Amino acid sequence: MVADIEFDATALAQLVENSADAIVVVDHTGAIRFANAAVRDVFGYERRELIGEPYSLLIPAELHVVHRQHHRRYMDAPVSRPMGSGLLRARHRAGYDFDVAIALVPIDGDDSLVAAFVREMTSTQRLIARLAATNAILTASLAGEDQAAVEQRSAELTCQLVNATTAWLLLRRAADQPLEVVAECGDGSNRAVAEQLIAERRVERVPAPTIVTGDEVPCGSDAVTELVVVPVRSQSVDGVLVAARSARSPHFLPADGQVAHEFASAIAITLELIATNAQIEQLKSMADHDRIARDLHDTVIQRLFAIAMRLESALSGSSGVAAERMGEAVDSLDDVIREIRSTIFDLRRPHEVERGLRAVVAAEIDRVADLLGFAPSLRVVGPIDAAVTEAAAREAAAVVRELLSNVVRHAEAGRVDVTVRVDDRSLTVVVQDDGVGLRDTDGGGTGIPNLMSRAREHGGTFAVAPAAPRGVRAEWAVPLGDD
């Protein structure tokens, strides 16, 4: 059996002094008679500032009357017990309220004194709240909520976490695009604050949690007098989270910035997860498209070819109405085969430009090679990957896709040349074939009007004309500069 350790008065005094909890001794009148060193860390006061002062200095003003009543009843029959049934509110010297847990212990030998052991619980509560908020957005993303819904939920949870009146989530949708407000918690009346932050580029690449106060707040008023700004960043996510308080609210503390920063990291991870899931679904869709295209090419087209060949063989020994009908059937089969080839081409087209323009155009040529029976040539002039923005590259890729699709459908060509050229002023795409040339029916579809419309939207031109000695030459050009 281990014997109890006996402490002398000096050791006990050291225990009290070194306690991480604030220890405050009050008398029957409510005056503070003793405070240990931890009151500075918990309440912000030096102990000498508290001795002789009423303990009501350490609680919110609206609770003073209730606490005086509780204090009188407790001092009539003091016992060791927790104060209250849960977390209580205390008042910091800086003027804000925070969560505490308090244990009351009457001091033996003097019934007029009671010691209150006060433990700051805000950090613990913040941790619990942040974990709950992180769980909420992760669960929403895994449950299939779209990105916009998760972004809006993130802004609303930010307001709750840091007791903000307004919060904005600002994200950059593409590398060459400015930040934009994608979600807002609030009534929208203070949107000008976020818009000015973006316009003045004051939240570009925020490295760490930042508190913005006073005259530094754009469009400052009683509605918004203080901001906390934290980065939202991962491999594919670039943005900031901004929370705002008004003049009637307590000031933001470094702890607010820290909890917002930790939640912003969770937001970035969640958005990264949503983007990854979208890419996985897209890859699944592309795999299905490729499988369908292979089945069409390897099975359906081959059977149609066989039927057409048998009909042509029978046609050589027939005459009259039967020969005419079989000829029409062969022509119809040729049309069906061309349409299926076009469908195969559309199934295999890239869904979006994620690489340089050179690689995307090369991919388009690879995809059409099976349908043509040969690979078109590619000629690149100028720094097309460096000089062409992503938006312009998307347009150019769509143009190449449409022009090659037209060649597959109509040209019956044995050679196709693709040229992509960039100079100081313009981006030009030229596709030339040696096929049957322009026919009266070639302008009846939507392909050429679509290409003309794409060019006009960007202040450019589109022209299609006979090539020498045979075939068609199509040229699409747009000026470079602003997207």
C-alpha positions as CSV (number, residue, x, y, z in Angstrom):
1,M,0.0,0.0,0.0
2,V,1.3,3.4,-1.0
3,A,1.2,6.0,1.7
4,D,-0.2,9.5,1.1
5,I,2.3,12.2,0.3
6,E,2.3,15.1,2.7
7,F,2.9,18.6,1.2
8,D,4.1,21.5,3.2
9,A,2.6,25.0,2.7
10,T,5.4,26.0,0.3
11,A,4.7,23.0,-2.0
12,L,0.9,23.7,-1.9
13,A,1.5,27.3,-2.7
14,Q,3.5,26.3,-5.7
15,L,0.8,24.0,-6.9
16,V,-1.7,26.8,-6.8
17,E,0.6,29.3,-8.4
18,N,1.6,27.0,-11.2
19,S,-1.9,25.8,-12.0
20,A,-3.0,26.2,-15.7
21,D,-6.5,27.0,-14.4
22,A,-7.2,30.5,-13.1
23,I,-7.8,30.4,-9.4
24,V,-9.8,33.2,-7.9
25,V,-10.7,33.4,-4.1
26,V,-13.6,35.6,-3.2
27,D,-15.2,36.5,0.1
28,H,-18.9,36.7,1.1
29,T,-19.3,40.1,-0.4
30,G,-18.0,39.0,-3.8
31,A,-14.7,40.8,-3.5
32,I,-11.6,39.1,-5.0
33,R,-9.1,38.4,-2.2
34,F,-6.5,36.2,-4.2
35,A,-5.7,35.4,-7.8
36,N,-2.9,33.2,-9.2
37,A,-0.7,33.9,-12.1
38,A,-2.9,32.1,-14.6
39,V,-5.6,34.8,-14.4
40,R,-3.4,36.7,-16.9
41,D,-3.6,33.9,-19.5
42,V,-7.3,33.3,-19.0
43,F,-8.7,36.7,-18.3
44,G,-6.0,39.1,-19.5
45,Y,-5.6,40.8,-16.1
46,E,-2.5,41.0,-13.9
47,R,-3.4,39.7,-10.4
48,R,-2.7,43.1,-8.8
49,E,-5.5,44.6,-10.9
50,L,-8.0,42.2,-9.5
51,I,-7.3,42.2,-5.7
52,G,-10.1,44.0,-4.0
53,E,-12.3,44.3,-7.1
54,P,-15.7,42.6,-7.3
55,Y,-15.7,39.3,-9.1
56,S,-18.4,40.6,-11.4
57,L,-15.6,42.2,-13.3
58,L,-14.9,38.8,-14.8
59,I,-18.5,38.0,-16.1
60,P,-20.7,39.6,-18.7
61,A,-22.7,42.6,-17.5
62,E,-26.0,41.0,-18.3
63,L,-25.3,38.2,-15.8
64,H,-24.4,40.4,-12.8
65,V,-27.8,40.3,-11.1
66,V,-28.3,36.6,-11.5
67,H,-24.7,35.9,-10.2
68,R,-25.2,38.0,-7.1
69,Q,-28.3,35.9,-6.2
70,H,-26.4,32.6,-6.8
71,H,-23.4,33.9,-4.8
72,R,-25.6,34.7,-1.7
73,R,-27.3,31.4,-1.8
74,Y,-24.0,29.5,-2.2
75,M,-22.3,31.3,0.6
76,D,-25.2,30.3,3.0
77,A,-24.2,26.6,2.5
78,P,-21.0,26.3,0.6
79,V,-20.0,22.9,-0.8
80,S,-17.4,21.7,-3.3
81,R,-19.2,21.4,-6.7
82,P,-19.2,22.5,-10.3
83,M,-20.7,25.8,-11.0
84,G,-23.7,25.4,-13.3
85,S,-24.6,22.3,-15.3
86,G,-22.4,23.1,-18.4
87,L,-20.2,25.7,-19.9
88,L,-20.5,29.3,-18.6
89,R,-19.6,32.6,-20.1
90,A,-16.8,34.8,-18.8
91,R,-15.6,38.3,-19.8
92,H,-12.1,39.0,-20.9
93,R,-10.3,42.2,-20.2
94,A,-10.3,42.9,-24.0
95,G,-14.1,43.0,-23.8
96,Y,-15.1,39.8,-25.4
97,D,-16.9,36.8,-23.9
98,F,-15.5,33.3,-23.9
99,D,-16.5,29.8,-22.6
100,V,-15.3,28.5,-19.2
101,A,-15.9,25.7,-16.8
102,I,-15.8,26.6,-13.1
103,A,-15.4,24.4,-10.0
104,L,-16.2,25.9,-6.5
105,V,-14.3,24.9,-3.4
106,P,-15.0,26.5,0.0
107,I,-11.8,27.1,2.0
108,D,-11.7,25.1,5.3
109,G,-11.5,27.2,8.4
110,D,-13.1,30.3,7.0
111,D,-16.7,29.9,5.6
112,S,-16.6,33.3,4.2
113,L,-14.1,32.4,1.5
114,V,-14.5,30.3,-1.6
115,A,-12.0,29.4,-4.4
116,A,-13.2,29.3,-8.0
117,F,-11.1,27.2,-10.4
118,V,-11.7,28.6,-13.9
119,R,-10.8,26.6,-17.0
120,E,-10.9,28.3,-20.4
121,M,-12.9,26.1,-22.7
122,T,-13.1,28.2,-25.9
123,S,-10.2,26.4,-27.6
124,T,-11.8,23.1,-26.9
125,Q,-15.2,24.3,-28.1
126,R,-13.6,25.8,-31.2
127,L,-11.9,22.4,-31.9
128,I,-15.2,20.6,-31.6
129,A,-17.0,23.1,-33.7
130,R,-14.3,23.0,-36.4
131,L,-14.4,19.2,-36.5
132,A,-18.2,19.3,-36.8
133,A,-18.0,21.9,-39.6
134,T,-15.3,19.9,-41.5
135,N,-17.4,16.7,-41.1
136,A,-20.5,18.6,-42.5
137,I,-18.8,19.7,-45.7
138,L,-17.0,16.4,-46.3
139,T,-20.3,14.5,-45.7
140,A,-22.1,16.8,-48.1
141,S,-19.5,16.2,-50.8
142,L,-19.5,12.4,-50.3
143,A,-23.4,12.5,-50.4
144,G,-23.3,13.9,-53.9
145,E,-24.0,17.6,-53.2
146,D,-22.7,19.7,-56.1
147,Q,-19.7,22.1,-55.7
148,A,-21.9,25.2,-55.5
149,A,-23.9,23.8,-52.6
150,V,-20.7,22.8,-50.7
151,E,-19.2,26.2,-51.3
152,Q,-22.4,27.9,-49.9
153,R,-22.4,25.6,-46.9
154,S,-18.7,26.4,-46.2
155,A,-19.5,30.2,-46.1
156,E,-22.4,29.6,-43.7
157,L,-20.3,27.4,-41.4
158,T,-17.6,30.0,-41.4
159,C,-20.0,32.6,-40.0
160,Q,-20.9,30.2,-37.2
161,L,-17.3,29.2,-36.4
162,V,-16.0,32.7,-35.8
163,N,-19.3,34.5,-34.9
164,A,-19.1,36.7,-38.1
165,T,-21.9,38.7,-39.5
166,T,-20.9,38.0,-43.1
167,A,-18.5,35.6,-44.8
168,W,-17.4,35.2,-48.4
169,L,-15.7,32.4,-50.2
170,L,-13.6,33.8,-53.1
171,L,-12.2,31.3,-55.6
172,R,-10.2,31.6,-58.9
173,R,-12.0,29.3,-61.4
174,A,-9.0,29.2,-63.8
175,A,-5.3,30.1,-63.5
176,D,-5.6,33.2,-65.7
177,Q,-8.9,34.4,-64.1
178,P,-9.4,36.9,-61.2
179,L,-10.9,35.8,-57.9
180,E,-14.7,35.8,-57.7
181,V,-17.3,35.6,-55.0
182,V,-18.7,32.0,-55.3
183,A,-20.5,31.9,-51.9
184,E,-21.8,34.3,-49.3
185,C,-23.3,34.1,-45.9
186,G,-25.3,37.2,-45.2
187,D,-28.0,39.3,-46.8
188,G,-25.7,40.5,-49.6
189,S,-25.7,44.2,-48.4
190,N,-22.0,44.2,-47.8
191,R,-21.0,42.5,-51.1
192,A,-19.1,45.7,-52.1
193,V,-16.5,45.0,-49.5
194,A,-15.6,41.7,-51.1
195,E,-15.7,43.1,-54.6
196,Q,-13.4,45.9,-53.6
197,L,-10.9,43.5,-52.0
198,I,-10.8,41.7,-55.4
199,A,-10.6,44.8,-57.5
200,E,-7.7,46.2,-55.4
201,R,-6.0,42.8,-55.5
202,R,-5.6,43.0,-51.7
203,V,-6.4,39.3,-51.2
204,E,-4.2,37.8,-53.9
205,R,-2.0,35.0,-52.6
206,V,-2.7,35.6,-48.9
207,P,0.1,33.7,-47.1
208,A,-1.4,33.3,-43.6
209,P,-4.4,34.4,-41.5
210,T,-4.7,38.2,-41.6
211,I,-6.9,40.5,-39.6
212,V,-7.9,43.7,-41.3
213,T,-9.1,46.5,-39.1
214,G,-10.0,50.2,-39.1
215,D,-9.3,52.3,-42.2
216,E,-7.8,49.3,-44.0
217,V,-11.3,47.8,-44.4
218,P,-12.7,48.7,-47.8
219,C,-16.1,50.5,-47.8
220,G,-15.8,50.6,-44.0
221,S,-18.9,51.4,-42.1
222,D,-20.7,50.2,-38.9
223,A,-21.9,47.2,-41.0
224,V,-18.3,46.0,-41.6
225,T,-15.4,47.3,-39.5
226,E,-13.1,44.2,-39.3
227,L,-12.2,41.3,-41.4
228,V,-10.3,38.1,-41.0
229,V,-8.8,36.7,-44.3
230,V,-7.3,33.2,-44.7
231,P,-6.0,31.3,-47.7
232,V,-8.0,28.5,-49.3
233,R,-5.4,26.6,-51.3
234,S,-4.5,23.1,-52.5
235,Q,-3.1,21.6,-55.6
236,S,-6.0,22.7,-57.8
237,V,-7.8,25.2,-55.5
238,D,-6.8,28.8,-55.2
239,G,-8.8,31.3,-53.2
240,V,-9.5,33.0,-49.9
241,L,-12.0,32.9,-47.1
242,V,-13.1,36.3,-45.7
243,A,-15.2,36.8,-42.5
244,A,-16.5,40.2,-41.4
245,R,-17.7,41.7,-38.1
246,S,-19.5,45.0,-37.4
247,A,-18.7,47.7,-34.9
248,R,-21.2,46.2,-32.5
249,S,-19.3,42.9,-32.3
250,P,-16.1,42.1,-30.4
251,H,-12.8,42.3,-32.2
252,F,-11.4,39.3,-34.0
253,L,-8.7,37.5,-32.1
254,P,-5.7,35.5,-33.4
255,A,-7.6,32.4,-32.4
256,D,-10.4,33.4,-34.8
257,G,-7.9,33.6,-37.6
258,Q,-6.4,30.2,-36.7
259,V,-9.7,28.4,-36.5
260,A,-10.8,30.0,-39.8
261,H,-7.4,29.0,-41.3
262,E,-7.9,25.4,-40.2
263,F,-11.4,25.2,-41.6
264,A,-10.2,26.8,-44.9
265,S,-7.8,24.0,-45.3
266,A,-10.7,21.5,-44.9
267,I,-12.6,23.5,-47.5
268,A,-9.7,23.3,-50.0
269,I,-9.4,19.5,-49.4
270,T,-13.1,19.0,-49.9
271,L,-13.2,21.0,-53.2
272,E,-10.2,19.0,-54.3
273,L,-12.1,15.8,-53.5
274,I,-15.1,17.1,-55.5
275,A,-12.9,17.9,-58.5
276,T,-11.2,14.5,-58.3
277,N,-14.5,12.7,-58.2
278,A,-15.7,14.7,-61.2
279,Q,-12.6,13.7,-63.1
280,I,-13.1,10.1,-62.2
281,E,-16.7,10.3,-63.5
282,Q,-15.5,11.9,-66.7
283,L,-12.9,9.2,-67.2
284,K,-15.6,6.6,-66.7
285,S,-17.7,8.4,-69.3
286,M,-14.8,8.6,-71.7
287,A,-14.1,4.9,-71.2
288,D,-17.7,4.1,-72.0
289,H,-17.5,6.4,-75.1
290,D,-14.4,4.6,-76.3
291,R,-16.0,1.2,-75.7
292,I,-19.1,2.2,-77.7
293,A,-16.9,3.6,-80.5
294,R,-14.9,0.4,-80.7
295,D,-18.0,-1.7,-80.9
296,L,-19.5,0.5,-83.6
297,H,-16.2,0.4,-85.6
298,D,-15.4,-3.3,-85.1
299,T,-18.8,-4.8,-85.3
300,V,-21.6,-2.6,-86.8
301,I,-19.6,-1.0,-89.6
302,Q,-18.1,-4.3,-90.6
303,R,-21.5,-5.9,-90.9
304,L,-22.8,-3.0,-92.9
305,F,-19.9,-3.2,-95.3
306,A,-20.5,-6.9,-95.8
307,I,-24.2,-6.3,-96.5
308,A,-23.3,-3.5,-99.0
309,M,-20.8,-5.7,-100.8
310,R,-23.4,-8.5,-101.2
311,L,-25.9,-6.1,-102.6
312,E,-23.3,-4.7,-105.0
313,S,-22.5,-8.3,-106.1
314,A,-26.2,-9.0,-106.7
315,L,-26.6,-5.6,-108.5
316,S,-24.1,-6.6,-111.2
317,G,-26.5,-9.4,-112.3
318,S,-29.7,-7.5,-112.0
319,S,-31.6,-5.0,-114.1
320,G,-34.8,-2.9,-114.1
321,V,-36.6,-2.0,-111.0
322,A,-34.7,-4.6,-108.8
323,A,-31.4,-3.1,-109.9
324,E,-32.6,0.4,-109.1
325,R,-33.9,-0.6,-105.7
326,M,-30.6,-2.4,-104.8
327,G,-28.7,0.7,-106.0
328,E,-30.7,2.9,-103.7
329,A,-30.1,0.4,-100.8
330,V,-26.3,0.5,-101.4
331,D,-26.4,4.3,-101.4
332,S,-28.4,4.4,-98.2
333,L,-25.9,2.0,-96.5
334,D,-23.1,4.3,-97.5
335,D,-24.9,7.2,-95.9
336,V,-25.5,5.1,-92.7
337,I,-21.8,4.1,-92.6
338,R,-20.7,7.8,-92.9
339,E,-23.1,8.8,-90.1
340,I,-21.8,6.0,-87.8
341,R,-18.2,7.1,-88.6
342,S,-19.2,10.6,-87.6
343,T,-20.8,9.3,-84.4
344,I,-17.6,7.4,-83.6
345,F,-15.6,10.6,-84.1
346,D,-17.9,12.5,-81.8
347,L,-17.6,9.8,-79.1
348,R,-13.9,10.0,-79.2
349,R,-13.5,13.7,-79.1
350,P,-11.8,15.3,-76.0
351,H,-14.1,16.8,-73.4
352,E,-12.0,19.8,-72.5
353,V,-8.7,21.4,-73.1
354,E,-6.4,20.5,-70.2
355,R,-3.1,20.5,-72.1
356,G,-1.4,22.8,-74.6
357,L,-3.1,23.5,-77.9
358,R,-0.4,21.5,-79.8
359,A,-1.2,18.3,-77.8
360,V,-5.0,18.8,-78.2
361,V,-4.8,19.2,-82.0
362,A,-2.5,16.2,-82.2
363,A,-5.1,14.2,-80.2
364,E,-7.8,15.3,-82.6
365,I,-5.7,14.1,-85.5
366,D,-5.1,10.7,-83.8
367,R,-8.8,10.2,-83.2
368,V,-9.8,10.9,-86.8
369,A,-7.0,8.7,-88.3
370,D,-8.9,5.4,-87.9
371,L,-12.0,7.0,-89.6
372,L,-10.0,8.3,-92.6
373,G,-7.7,5.3,-92.9
374,F,-4.7,7.6,-92.6
375,A,-3.3,10.2,-90.3
376,P,-3.6,13.9,-91.4
377,S,-0.4,15.9,-91.3
378,L,0.1,18.6,-88.7
379,R,2.2,21.8,-89.2
380,V,2.6,24.2,-86.3
381,V,4.0,27.8,-86.8
382,G,4.8,30.0,-83.9
383,P,4.6,29.5,-80.1
384,I,1.0,28.2,-79.9
385,D,1.2,26.9,-76.4
386,A,2.8,30.0,-74.9
387,A,0.9,32.7,-76.8
388,V,-2.6,31.2,-76.8
389,T,-4.8,31.5,-73.7
390,E,-6.9,28.5,-72.5
391,A,-10.1,30.1,-73.8
392,A,-8.6,30.7,-77.3
393,A,-7.2,27.1,-77.2
394,R,-10.7,25.8,-76.5
395,E,-12.1,27.6,-79.5
396,A,-9.3,26.5,-81.8
397,A,-9.6,22.8,-80.7
398,A,-13.4,23.0,-81.4
399,V,-12.7,24.4,-84.9
400,V,-10.2,21.7,-85.7
401,R,-12.7,19.1,-84.5
402,E,-15.5,20.5,-86.7
403,L,-13.3,20.8,-89.8
404,L,-11.9,17.3,-89.5
405,S,-15.5,16.0,-88.8
406,N,-16.5,17.6,-92.1
407,V,-13.7,15.9,-93.9
408,V,-14.7,12.5,-92.5
409,R,-18.3,13.0,-93.6
410,H,-18.0,14.6,-97.0
411,A,-14.5,14.8,-98.5
412,E,-13.6,11.2,-99.4
413,A,-10.0,12.5,-99.2
414,G,-6.7,10.7,-99.5
415,R,-4.7,13.5,-97.8
416,V,-5.5,16.1,-95.2
417,D,-3.2,18.8,-93.9
418,V,-3.8,20.7,-90.7
419,T,-1.9,24.0,-90.0
420,V,-2.1,26.0,-86.8
421,R,-0.3,29.3,-86.9
422,V,0.3,32.1,-84.3
423,D,1.9,35.4,-84.9
424,D,1.9,38.8,-83.1
425,R,-1.7,39.5,-84.2
426,S,-3.7,36.4,-84.8
427,L,-4.4,32.7,-84.3
428,T,-5.1,30.8,-87.6
429,V,-6.3,27.3,-88.2
430,V,-6.2,25.9,-91.8
431,V,-7.5,22.4,-92.8
432,Q,-7.0,21.4,-96.5
433,D,-7.9,18.1,-98.1
434,D,-7.7,16.6,-101.6
435,G,-11.2,15.2,-101.7
436,V,-14.2,15.6,-104.0
437,G,-14.4,19.4,-103.3
438,L,-17.3,21.6,-102.5
439,R,-20.8,20.3,-103.4
440,D,-24.1,22.0,-103.4
441,T,-25.2,20.1,-100.3
442,D,-22.1,21.0,-98.2
443,G,-23.6,24.3,-96.9
444,G,-26.9,22.8,-95.8
445,G,-25.8,21.6,-92.4
446,T,-24.8,23.5,-89.3
447,G,-21.0,23.0,-89.4
448,I,-20.0,26.0,-91.6
449,P,-22.5,28.4,-90.0
450,N,-21.1,27.4,-86.6
451,L,-17.6,28.0,-87.7
452,M,-18.5,31.4,-89.1
453,S,-20.3,32.3,-85.8
454,R,-17.3,31.2,-83.7
455,A,-15.1,33.5,-85.8
456,R,-17.4,36.5,-85.6
457,E,-17.8,36.2,-81.8
458,H,-14.1,36.8,-81.5
459,G,-13.8,39.5,-84.2
460,G,-12.3,37.0,-86.7
461,T,-13.0,35.4,-90.1
462,F,-13.8,32.0,-91.6
463,A,-13.5,31.2,-95.3
464,V,-13.9,27.9,-97.2
465,A,-13.0,27.6,-100.9
466,P,-11.9,25.1,-103.5
467,A,-8.2,24.0,-103.2
468,A,-5.9,23.4,-106.2
469,P,-5.8,21.1,-107.9
470,R,-8.7,19.5,-106.0
471,G,-10.3,19.4,-102.6
472,V,-11.2,22.1,-100.1
473,R,-9.3,24.7,-98.1
474,A,-10.9,26.0,-94.9
475,E,-9.3,28.9,-92.9
476,W,-10.4,30.1,-89.5
477,A,-8.6,33.1,-87.9
478,V,-9.2,35.3,-84.9
479,P,-7.1,38.2,-83.4
480,L,-5.1,37.5,-80.3
481,G,-5.3,39.8,-77.3
482,D,-8.1,39.9,-74.7
483,D,-10.1,36.7,-74.4
